[in-house]
Structure formats: C-alpha cells, structure tokens
Amino acid sequence: MTATLAHPLPAQAEPADAIGVPLNAARRAAFKVLRTLRGLGVVTRARVAGSVRRGKDWCRDLDIVVCPERERDLWGHVSSDWTQRFLDALLDGGRCAGGVPIWAVKGGITAHSRQITLQSLRVPGFKVELWTTVPEHFGWMLMIRTGPAELGPALMRCARARGFAPEVQRLRRAGTRVLEDVPTPTEHAACAALGVRWRPPDTTSREAMARDMHTIADAANVPEAGDPA
C-alpha cells in the first residue's frame, strides 16, 4: 500500500501564529492519500477540499471528499453501505513497505460513516478528514467542505430562498409530498441549481460567492441560520 504523510516537512520558517503544516506539505500529503485510495480501487471519486483546496498558506488538517465503493445486494443493486474493502483499507493505516501504519482511524468507522478522521502517525497533530458522499451529491458536498466557514450558511440560505430543502449531505426539492433529491454531481451543477455564478475555490472568490448567496437570500427574506456543519 502506498505510504502517506511519509516525508519530513521541508525546512521552512513557521509564522508565530501558524497552526498545522505548510501548504506544500499538505498538498503532498493529499496526493499520497488520494493515490493510495485510488490505487486500491476503493473510491470512485475523490477531491481535496478545505484549506488545502483554497490555497491557505498553513493547514491544520486535510479535508478530502470521497465517494467510497458501495456494496451491492443479491440482485446487483447498489446499496447505501460502503464496502468492507473500503473500511479495511482505512483500518490498515496506509502501511508502507515495512508494514508500519502511517495513520490511525480515530473514533471508529462503520458502513454508514459520513465523516472519518485519520490521525497522522508521522506528523504530530495533523489529521485527515474524509467526508463521504455518493456521486450524485459530490459537487454539493465539495462546495460545503471547501469552505470557507461562511460559505456553508450562505449556501443553505440561498437554497431555501430558491425553494429547496437543503441538507449538509444533499440538496433536496421542497414543496412536494416526498422530498426529491436534486442531482449535484459537480459544483457547477450545484451553482446552476441555485442560480449563482460559480467561482474558483480560493478564499477570496468563495467569500464573494457567499456574499452573492446572502444577497439572494436577503431579497427573499430568508432568515439567517447556523453553520450546517
């Protein structure tokens, strides 16, 4: 299995108020985790999110949105359970050639886990947060988990202003007897559903996106809500 977080951090001056690891080191860690999961064939999609995707100079953790492999029932239909192979790959710890685990799973995991925390055993205090979803909701989850923090509440307000019933895991259509899932496989699809312009994932652009969403919600008199996380 490909080792993750295996290389020591580069010699780089750390700001006095910095928490975490430099962006370049976090990106290398992300590449290794993604390569491991993809190489094992246990995820169908995976993208880096959070502060690493936004290009923040120092990152305290690594957020990755993944679509895990799913079990099939006796009739071949895809179920809502992640496969045991996916769970085993995480529990194995990303072992290097010497058999030494690179991460440890914190808090346990199940076939329905929506958030899985991997604690690095090579970089003290550095952790990897895996946010699991399904392909049809991947773009929605990627937007929320990319952030920054103010984007989540803005996204929820804007969705309600457009007549949806948003959840952290998915966008749903309100006003029907049974809530209907709205496919948002990409961020562009999510923005199209909400009628807002997609913006690049850097912090400044996403803050502007949040303001656009609040403007739509204000015009519809939608009250502010808490962070969806």
N, C-alpha and C positions, 0 to 999 in steps of 0.2 A: 504494500500500500504506500502511496506517496506520502512522504513526511510533510507536516505542516508546521509553520512557525519555527522552522528548524534553524535558521541562520541568526547569528547575533545581530543586534541592532548596529547600524553604522555609527561611526563617531560623528556626532552632531551636537551642537550646543543646544541645550534644552532651556526654553524660557522658564523663568522662575515660577510662573503660574501654570505651566503646562501639566496636563494630566494625560497619561497614555503613552503612545508611541508616535514617531514621526509619520507623516502621510506616506512616504515612500515605503517604509517598513510595513505599514498597514496594508498597502496595495500588494506587496509581495506575499504577505500572509493570505490575503484574499485570493490571489492567484493560486496558491498552493492548495487552499481548502477547496476551491472550485474544481481544480484539476483532479483532486482526489475523488470528490463526489461524482464528477462526470466520468472519470476513468473507471469507476466501479459500476457505472450504469444504474445508479440508484436514484437519480433525479432526471426529470425530463426537461426542466428549465431551472436556471439559477442566475441571479444577478446580484451584484453588490449594491447595497443601499446605504442609508445613514450618512455619517460624516465623511466616510471614505468616498462615497459617490459624489458628495458635494464638494470634495477637494479641500476639506479643512486641514490646516497645517499639522495639527496634532489630534489624534484619535484615541479615545479611551477604550473603544471596543469596535468590533467589526460586525455590521449588520448584513445579512445575506437573505434574500427572499428566494425560496426554493419550492419547486413542485416535486415532491417525492414520488417515487414509484408507488403505484397503488395495487392492492390485491384485487383479484377477480373472483367472483362467486362461481358456483358449479355450472352456471350457464354461460360463463365467459364475460359477464357484465362487470364493468369496473365498479368497485366498492368505494366507500369513503375511508377505508383503512389504509394506512401506509404499510408497505411490505415489511416483513421481518428482516429481509435483506438490508433494507434502508436503516432500520433500527440497529442491526448488528454492526453495520459499517460505522455508525457513530459510536456505539459502545466499545468498539475495538480500539478507538482512540487515535486513529490515523498513524498506526505504528510504522516506524522507519525500518530499515533493513535489519537492524539489531534487535528488533522486537520490543523496543521501548516506546510506550504510548506518548503521543505529542499533546493530546488534550484529554480532559476528563469531562464526562457529562455531569452537569450539576442538576440536582433535583429530580432525576429520573425522567424517562420518556415512555410514551405509550403510542399505540397505533393511531391515536387521535390528537397527539400533541400539536399545538399551534405555535408554541414558542419553545425552542430547545436551546439551552445555554451550554456552550462548550468552554471550559476553562483551560487556557493555555498552561501547559506544564513547562514551557520554555521561557515565556516572557511573563514575569510575575505581575498579577493584576489585570492582564489582558485577556479578554473573553470574546468569543464569537457567538452572536445571537442569530440563530436560524429561525426565520419566520416562514412557516409552511402555508401553502395555499394550493389551489388547483389551477390548471391552465386558463380556464375561463375567467378567473378573477385575478390573474397575475399582475396586470397593469394597475389595478386599484390598490392592491397591497404594496406594490413597488412605490407608488406615489406616497402613500401614508408612511412607509418605513424609510423613505429617503429623507423626509422632513424638509425644512427644519420644524421645530416643535409647533410653531404657529400655523403650519400648513394643514395639520390634521383637523383642528376645529373649523378652519375655514372651509375645508373640503366637505365636512359634514353639514355646515350651514348652507353652503351653496347647493348641495344635493337636495336638501329639504326645500329650498327655495324653488328648485326645478320640479318638485313634486315627487321626489324619490323618498325611499325609506332606507337611508344608508346604515351600514354596519361596518365595523372595523374590517371584517373579513370579506365583505362584498357589497356591491351596490344592488339595491332591490327597488322594484317599481311599486309605488304606493297607489291606493285608490282602487285596487281590485280585491275580490273576495279572498284570494290567496296571493300572497306576495310573490312576485315573479322576479327571478334573478335577471340582472342586466349584464350581458357579457362585456367584460372589460379586459380582454387578453393583453392589451398594451396600454401604456399611459396615454397615447394619442386617442385610443378608443374611449378611455375614461373622460378625457377632456372634451371629446366630441359629444358625449352623452350629456355633459354638464353645460355645454355651450361656452367653454372658456378656451383661451389660447394656450396651447402647450408651450412651456418654457424650459430651457436647459436646466439640468439638475444642480447647478451651483447655487449657493445660499442666496445670493442677491437676486437671482432670477426667480427662485422659488418663493422668496419673500414677496416679490412683485406679484406672483401668481396668487398668493394668499390674499393680497390686497384686492386683486380683481374679484376673487370669490366673495370676499366680505362685501364688496360693493354690490354685487348681485343679491346677496342675502339681505343687506340693508334696504335695498329697493323693494324687496318682498316682505319687509318687516319680520324677518325670521330672527327670533331671539338667539343670543349667543349661548353656546353650550361648552362643556368642558372638553378637555383633550380626550380623543377617542381611545388612546392607549390606556 
